[in-house]
Amino acid sequence: MGDPAKGIYEKFKVERTDGKSEPGEKHYFCKYFVLDLKHDKHARAALMAYAESCKKTYPLLSQDLFKIADEMLDNDCCHFQE
């Protein structure tokens, strides 16, 4: 991961594929938070929390996120480097 002495800082440029992050569109000034599912030891917990939080309003998204989190354990895909 990054420098533990830093808080949030701009590291990625995220653009929506539907064009709604373009100037004048609904999501032009939106901010996004990116997770590294391979190296970030906190990513699985974040996925689980988000999946739990959205399961009533976005059940399919919730299922997908729980599945990814389970696969992270099953495949031992995350070899964390600090």
HELIX and SHEET records of a PDB file:
HELIX    1   1 ALA A   43  CYS A   54  1                                  12    
HELIX    2   2 PRO A   59  ASP A   74  1                                  16    
END                                                                             
